[in-house]
Amino acid sequence: MERFFEEISKITKVTENEPMKKHTTFRIGGPARFFAEPSTKEELKALLSESKEFGIAPIVIGRGSNLLVADEGLDTLVISLGERFSEIIVEGNEIYASAGASLSAIAQAALKNSLTGFEFASGIPGSLGGAVYMNAGAYGGEMKDVVVKSFYLDENLCGQECTEHEFSYRKSFYTGKDFIITGAKIVLKEGNAEEIGETMANLAKKRREKQPVTMPSAGSVFKRPEGYFAGALIEEAGLKGCRIGGAEVSTLHAGFIVNAGDATCNDVLKLIEHIQKTIYDKNGVMLETEVKKIG
Ligand SMILES: Cc1cc2nc3c(=O)[nH]c(=O)nc-3n(C[C@H](O)[C@H](O)[C@H](O)COP(=O)(O)OP(=O)(O)OC[C@H]3O[C@@H](n4cnc5c(N)ncnc54)[C@H](O)[C@@H]3O)c2cc1C
């Protein structure tokens, strides 16, 4: 591990024992043994290549807005593709963005260029890479409607392109694979900047009214079960405000668990289990988690 640290430190800035709670919107997670934020594809490739050499399986994350990281931490290298990996280029009605670009920054670029079709994503607090991986969506839109091509590194660290994304509800071609998305091409339509801005403002207002956006969380904890809404089932079961340790079912939106103060990963997992059991006993529906547990 000493030598691995020495080698990867030559590539980019690497920190040791980095608290993952600093890199997740849940503000939960123990330390990552090593933590790197590459700023170029070359740095990313070099980090992955060294990891291979040393037999280390790194974990790649985006903006950490859909993650629940173990309290014990991650005994490996965490590669974060965020702010430092976030180029956005607009050409006509096409946007090319690096994986770490935030969806809100892409939405702002679309607005500035009077391009419509990305408004739905403006309030999702993730990166483009994470959003493609998850087929993120909101208010009737999904990544599948706008992403025509994505770029990734395969298991041999060769650059590849994907045009058949197999998008479905919170799933894509990438789900369950170890490929690393480096960027994507988005195609939008010409629109009216004033209308685009208004739509984005209205959606942001809706979010503020309906979701606990000022509290640390990872968004909706559960996927939408066929024929139901997870939030409605949880609310009907009287679980709003239910608390285990610092983890609480949001009183604003029962589909969210919030970190109401020093919640641990264990608190959240226990609360998830309690919700799943209650809803299964009451409705016969097994809620499946949307949030990704790592470590
Ligand atoms: C307040 C709040 C509101 C939210 N609202 C919505 C919503 O309306 N709709 C919605 O769909 N989601 C929503 N989310 C969840 C979350 O923002 C999305 O799932 C988002 O797409 C995750 O992106 P990320 O960059 O944060 O990914 P992360 O959480 O960092 O990672 C998620 C998964 O993607 C993988 N991944 C990330 N980047 C890459 C990459 N470059 N290559 C390969 N794999 C990668 C990770 O390994 C992990 O498995 C919300 C979250 C919060 C906190």
The ligand as an SDF file (V2000), in Angstrom:
LIG
                    3D

 53 58  0  0  0  0  0  0  0  0999 V2000
  -31.7920   16.1330   -2.8290 C   0  0  0  0  0  0  0  0  0  0  0  0
  -31.6360   15.0700   -3.8840 C   0  0  0  0  0  0  0  0  0  0  0  0
  -32.5500   15.0080   -4.9270 C   0  0  0  0  0  0  0  0  0  0  0  0
  -32.4260   14.0230   -5.9240 C   0  0  0  0  0  0  0  0  0  0  0  0
  -33.3350   13.9990   -6.9380 N   0  0  0  0  0  0  0  0  0  0  0  0
  -33.2230   13.0690   -7.9140 C   0  0  0  0  0  0  0  0  0  0  0  0
  -34.1600   13.0370   -9.0030 C   0  0  0  0  0  0  0  0  0  0  0  0
  -35.0600   13.8610   -9.1080 O   0  0  0  0  0  0  0  0  0  0  0  0
  -34.0010   12.0700   -9.9430 N   0  0  0  0  0  0  0  0  0  0  0  0
  -32.9980   11.1420   -9.8800 C   0  0  0  0  0  0  0  0  0  0  0  0
  -32.8910   10.2930  -10.7880 O   0  0  0  0  0  0  0  0  0  0  0  0
  -32.0900   11.1520   -8.8640 N   0  0  0  0  0  0  0  0  0  0  0  0
  -32.1810   12.0850   -7.8860 C   0  0  0  0  0  0  0  0  0  0  0  0
  -31.2650   12.1030   -6.8530 N   0  0  0  0  0  0  0  0  0  0  0  0
  -30.2250   11.0480   -6.7890 C   0  0  0  0  0  0  0  0  0  0  0  0
  -28.9140   11.3790   -7.5080 C   0  0  0  0  0  0  0  0  0  0  0  0
  -28.7190   12.7930   -7.6070 O   0  0  0  0  0  0  0  0  0  0  0  0
  -28.8430   10.7660   -8.9150 C   0  0  0  0  0  0  0  0  0  0  0  0
  -28.9600    9.3590   -8.8480 O   0  0  0  0  0  0  0  0  0  0  0  0
  -27.5400   11.1120   -9.6480 C   0  0  0  0  0  0  0  0  0  0  0  0
  -27.6430   10.7000  -10.9810 O   0  0  0  0  0  0  0  0  0  0  0  0
  -26.2870   10.4840   -9.0260 C   0  0  0  0  0  0  0  0  0  0  0  0
  -25.1400   11.0950   -9.6230 O   0  0  0  0  0  0  0  0  0  0  0  0
  -23.7660   11.2400   -8.8310 P   0  0  0  0  0  0  0  0  0  0  0  0
  -22.7910   11.8860   -9.7180 O   0  0  0  0  0  0  0  0  0  0  0  0
  -23.9930   11.8900   -7.5170 O   0  0  0  0  0  0  0  0  0  0  0  0
  -23.3890    9.7090   -8.6570 O   0  0  0  0  0  0  0  0  0  0  0  0
  -22.8120    8.9610   -7.3440 P   0  0  0  0  0  0  0  0  0  0  0  0
  -23.8370    9.0350   -6.2520 O   0  0  0  0  0  0  0  0  0  0  0  0
  -21.4660    9.4590   -7.0400 O   0  0  0  0  0  0  0  0  0  0  0  0
  -22.7350    7.4600   -7.8890 O   0  0  0  0  0  0  0  0  0  0  0  0
  -23.9310    6.7550   -8.2320 C   0  0  0  0  0  0  0  0  0  0  0  0
  -23.5440    5.4690   -8.9750 C   0  0  0  0  0  0  0  0  0  0  0  0
  -23.0030    5.8060  -10.2440 O   0  0  0  0  0  0  0  0  0  0  0  0
  -21.6820    5.2910  -10.3800 C   0  0  0  0  0  0  0  0  0  0  0  0
  -20.9030    6.2880  -11.1170 N   0  0  0  0  0  0  0  0  0  0  0  0
  -20.8130    7.6090  -10.8580 C   0  0  0  0  0  0  0  0  0  0  0  0
  -20.0210    8.2160  -11.7630 N   0  0  0  0  0  0  0  0  0  0  0  0
  -19.6060    7.2400  -12.6130 C   0  0  0  0  0  0  0  0  0  0  0  0
  -18.7670    7.2260  -13.7700 C   0  0  0  0  0  0  0  0  0  0  0  0
  -18.1850    8.3430  -14.2330 N   0  0  0  0  0  0  0  0  0  0  0  0
  -18.5320    6.0380  -14.3850 N   0  0  0  0  0  0  0  0  0  0  0  0
  -19.1040    4.9030  -13.9310 C   0  0  0  0  0  0  0  0  0  0  0  0
  -19.9140    4.8550  -12.8500 N   0  0  0  0  0  0  0  0  0  0  0  0
  -20.1670    6.0120  -12.2040 C   0  0  0  0  0  0  0  0  0  0  0  0
  -21.1650    5.0880   -8.9530 C   0  0  0  0  0  0  0  0  0  0  0  0
  -20.1700    4.1000   -8.8850 O   0  0  0  0  0  0  0  0  0  0  0  0
  -22.4560    4.6720   -8.2470 C   0  0  0  0  0  0  0  0  0  0  0  0
  -22.7300    3.2960   -8.4620 O   0  0  0  0  0  0  0  0  0  0  0  0
  -31.3730   13.0810   -5.8600 C   0  0  0  0  0  0  0  0  0  0  0  0
  -30.4340   13.1660   -4.8060 C   0  0  0  0  0  0  0  0  0  0  0  0
  -30.5560   14.1420   -3.8340 C   0  0  0  0  0  0  0  0  0  0  0  0
  -29.5400   14.2230   -2.7470 C   0  0  0  0  0  0  0  0  0  0  0  0
  1  2  1  0
  2  3  1  0
  2 52  2  0
  3  4  2  0
  4  5  1  0
  4 50  1  0
  5  6  2  0
  6  7  1  0
  6 13  1  0
  7  8  2  0
  7  9  1  0
  9 10  1  0
 10 11  2  0
 10 12  1  0
 12 13  2  0
 13 14  1  0
 14 15  1  0
 14 50  1  0
 15 16  1  0
 16 17  1  0
 16 18  1  0
 18 19  1  0
 18 20  1  0
 20 21  1  0
 20 22  1  0
 22 23  1  0
 23 24  1  0
 24 25  2  0
 24 26  1  0
 24 27  1  0
 27 28  1  0
 28 29  2  0
 28 30  1  0
 28 31  1  0
 31 32  1  0
 32 33  1  0
 33 34  1  0
 33 48  1  0
 34 35  1  0
 35 36  1  0
 35 46  1  0
 36 37  1  0
 36 45  1  0
 37 38  2  0
 38 39  1  0
 39 40  1  0
 39 45  2  0
 40 41  1  0
 40 42  2  0
 42 43  1  0
 43 44  2  0
 44 45  1  0
 46 47  1  0
 46 48  1  0
 48 49  1  0
 50 51  2  0
 51 52  1  0
 52 53  1  0
M  END
$$$$
